[in-house]
Amino acid sequence: MRRRTLLAAAAGALAATGFAAGPRPRTLHVRPGDSVQAAVDAVDGPGRTIVVHPGTYREVVHVPAHLVDLTMRGVEGQDPRAAVIVCDHANGTPLPGGSGTYGTAGSATFTSAAPGLTVRGLTLANDWLRADHPEITGTQAVAAYVTGDRTFFDGVRLLGHQDTLFADTTALDAFDRQYFRNCYVEGDVDFVFGRGTAVFERCHFRTLARDVDFTPKGMVFAPATARANPHGFLAVRCRFTSGAEDGAYKLARPWVPSYETTAWPSLVVRDSWLGPGIDPVAPYTNMRDAYPWQSMRFGEYANSGPGAVISVPENRPQLTAAQAATHTRSSFLGDWRPGHDA
């Protein structure tokens, strides 16, 4: 119940905010008692900004694809903990009216398909807890489901348990690019997953304590990169810590979805510090034995920390210096230079 208590402290009944008819300002403000989604719905052109003031906003927020170059941010200079958007749907949560369940993507608190989206200085959370719903077996509960090219998350906190961040693309043949800088992401099972081209720079990944009697207790990454895409997930200058016992977590396992069995998952972790929560002897595992991790594009380079110790070399594929030179922020993002002035 830890997270629900924390996030509910400032929560209350939300009244939908009304915005006056006619031309809207380029910057819209959302305050406690307002609805973030109402502000999104009021955006009437590209390049607009929504400022979310300190408070807890218990709702689902969807940014549609036509809202190009939208910025959603906290108040300038505020701690990202101050403004929280949170909901509590899981894959197996029944839809209103009993017409099925939300599904994994549908469980997301925050969803965006908009190109050029920037999210800065906010917390996005899904506080659905397994312990509260033992009857539900679909326990994926997404905090943010993001697609759309040129998505930039800067100083954002992403909180969940299973499937916290769904970094995906708008279509199976799209290579949408995403950049996460100075973000904090926590979870337990596959909590960063999807087929997007996603760069994580100076991010903090934290694996949670989990009351189960088996190991591994979970995995940080589950990429599902398309075979034609040369770039999957890249973590550079990141930090991996844990609330669980030493060696309880794997760094990654490959996800080959049933709807895209040609996927060739790609992950590179480089120049990062891996704490003792990551199993150093066997940091990778299979999701399904038909798709062994050894056949995927997994690699590391110049990592440090107790979770990065190489004791069984065949279990930790390392890039050469020449290979590492092709796995950089600029090579993954191409002509897009997000946050170049920050």
N, C-alpha and C positions, 0 to 999 in steps of 0.2 A: 504493500500500500504506500510505499515511500513516495513515489512520484505523484500519485494522485493527491496525496495530502499537500505536497509542495505546490503543485500547479493549481489546485483548487482554492488556495488561500485568497486569491483576489478575484475568483470567478463569481459570477452572478448571472441572473437572467439577462440575456442580451435583447435589446430592442433594435429592430432593423432601423438603420439610419436612413433618413430621407435626404436626398440632395435636390436642391432647387432645379426646376426646369430651366432650359436654356444652356448657353455655353458654360462649361465647368472650368475652374482654374486648373492650371497645369500641375499644381500640387494639392492633393487632398489629404486631410488629416483625420485620423481615426483615434478616438479616445474611449476609455472605459464606458460601457453602455452602448457604444456604437457597434456596427458590424463591419468587419474587414471585407467580407464578400460584397456588401452593399457599396463600399468604396470601389472595389474592382468593377462592379457592374456600372458604376457611374463614369468610368474612364471613357472619354470620347475621342481619343486620338493617340497617335504614337508619341513616345518619349515622355509620358506622364510619370509622376511620382506620387506614391502613397506613403505617408509618414504614419507609423503605428506608435502611438504614445504608450508609456508604461501601463501595464495592466495584463490581465489574462483574458483571452478571447476564446471561449469554448465554442468552436464552430468548424465547419469544413470550408476550405477556401479553394476555389478553382479559377485559374487564370486561363482564359481561352486563347487560342492560337492567334487571333487577330490583334491582340493587344501587344503590338511590336514595341520593343525597347522600353518596356515598363520597368520602373524601379520601385521596389517595396523595401522600406528601411525603417529602422528605429530612429528615435530622436538623436540628432547629432551628438556624439560623445557619450551616449548612455550605454551601460552594460547590456549585452544581448539577453541577459537573464531578466531584464526589466519588462520586456514585451514578449508574451508567450501566446502563440496560437496552438491550440491543442484540441484533440477530439479522441474518441476511444472506440473506433470501429476495428474489427478484425476481419480476416478473410471469411470466417464462418459465422459472423454476426448476421442474423436474419434481417433482410430488408424490411422497411415498413410496408405493411400490407401482405407480407408472407410470400412474395414472389421469387424467393431465392435468397442468396447471401451476397454480401458486398464483393467477395473475391479479393484477391491480393491487391491489385491496382485500385480497386474501388474502396479499399479500406483507408486510403491515404487521407491524412489531415489536410495536406497542401498538395495541390496538383497544378502543374503548368505545362502547356504545350507551346508557349509563346516564345518566338525567337527574340534574342536580345534581352532576356529577363535578367535583372540584377536584384538580388536579395541581400540585404546588408544589416547586420546588427540586430537580429531577431532570434527567437527560439521557436522551432517548429517541433511539435511533439505528438506522439501517440501514446497515451497512457493506459491502453488496454492491457490487462494483466491476466495471465493464464490462471492464476490461483483464484481469481474471481469468477471464472467461467469454465469449470472442469468439463462441462457438457460440450464445449466447442473444440473440435479437433483441427480446424483451419486456423492456426494460431499466428499466421503472418499478420502483422499490424504496422502499416507503413506510416512514417511521419511525413515524408516528402516523396512524391512521384514526379520526376522532372524529365521532360523531353523537350525538343526544340533546340535548334542550333544557337550557340553563343549564350548559354546559360551560365551566369556568374554568381556564386555564393561567396560572400566575403564576411568573415567573422560571424558565421551563423552557427547556432547550436542545434543539433538534430538528435532528438531523444526518442528511444523506443527500445524494443527487445528484439523480436524476430523481424527481419526485413525493414530496418529503420529507413534506409535511403535506397530508393529505386531509381538508379541513374540509367535511363533508357533512351530510346530514340523514337521518333514519330512514326517510323515505318521500318520494316525488316531490312530494306535496302538503303536506309538513311544512316549517315555517319555523324549524327549530331554531336557537337562538341560542348563540353561542360568543364568549368574551372571552379574548384573549391579552394579557397585560400584562407588560412587562419581559422578553419572551422573545427568544431568539436562534434564528434559523432560517437554515440554509444549504443550498445546493443549486445545480443548474444548469438543468434543463429543467422548466418548469411546477411549481416546487417548493412553491408554495402554491396548491391547486386545490380545486374542489368547489362545491357549491350552497348551502352553509350561509350563514346570516347571521352573519358573523364580523367582530369589531372587534379590530384590532391597535393597541394603544396603547403608545407608548414601546418598540417592538420594534426589533431590529436584524436586518436581512435582509442576508445576504452571499452574493454570487455567486462561484462557485468558478472557479479556473483550469481550463481544459479543453483537452486536447491534440487539437484538431481544426483543420482548415484552412479553416473556413467561419465566417461570421457571419450572423445572430446565433448566439452559442454557447448561448443559452438565454433563458428568460423567468422573471421572478419569479412573477407571478400568472397563473392560468388559471381565472377564475371561471366557474361554470356555473349562475348564479342562475335559478330558475324565473321565468317571465314574470309570474306573479301576486304574486311577492314584491317589495315595494318596496325591500328592503334586501339587498344582497349583501355584498361585502367593503369594509371601511373601514379604512384605515391612517392613523393620526393621531399626530403627533409621533414619527414613526419615523425610522430612519436606514438608508440603503442604501449598503453598501460592496462592494468587489469585489477578488478576487484575480486577476482577469483584466485584460487591457489595456483602455484607455479605449474606451467605446462598444460593447463586445462584447456587451452584454446589452440586451434589451428589458424594459420595465417589466411588460408584460402582453400576453396574447393571449386572445381569448374561446374558451371551450370550449362547444360545443353538442354534447352526446353523441348518439350514434346512437339511444339509447333515450329521448331527450327532446329532439326536434328543435324544440320550441317554447321552449326555454330562451332567456332574454334576459340574458346576463351583465352584472353590475353591479360596478363597482370605482370607489372614490374614494380618492385619495391626497392628504392635505392636511397643511399645517403640518409637513412632513417635509423632511429633508435627503437629497438624492439625489447620490451621489458620481459621479465620472467614468466608472464602469463602465457606467452607464445611457446609452444612446444619446439625446442630447438633441434631435437633429433629428427622429427618427422613433422614439419610445419604445414604440409599439404596432405589432403586426403581426397577420396572420390565422393562425388554425390551418387553416381551410379557406376558400377564396375564396367559397364559397357563403354564408358568414356573415362579412361584412367587419366589422372592428372599429369602423368609423365608424357602423355601425347599432346598436351596443351602448351600454350606459349607463356609459361611461367618463368620468371627469372628475378634475380636479386643482384645488387651491386653496392659494395662499400657500405653495408649496414653494420651497426654496432649494437652492443647491449647483450644481456644474457640470453635473450630470445633469438639472437642472430648468430650464435656460436655454431660453427660448421664442424660437426663431429662425424656425420655420415654424408660425405660430399654428394653422393648420388641422390640424396633427398633434398638437396638445396642447390638447384642449378644457378650458376653464377654467370653474369654477363662478362664478356671481355670489355676492355676499355673502348674498343672500336664499336662494339654493340651498344654500350652505354651511351655513346655519343649520339646515337639515333633515338634514344629514349629520353627526351627532354620536353619541357613545357612547350618550347617553340616548335619542335618537330611534331608534337601531337596537335597543337592548336593552329598551326599554319599561319595564315595571314591575319588571324584574329589575335589582338593584343589586349586582353582585358586588364583593367587596372594598371596600365602602364605608367600612370601618373601618380600612383599611390605607393 
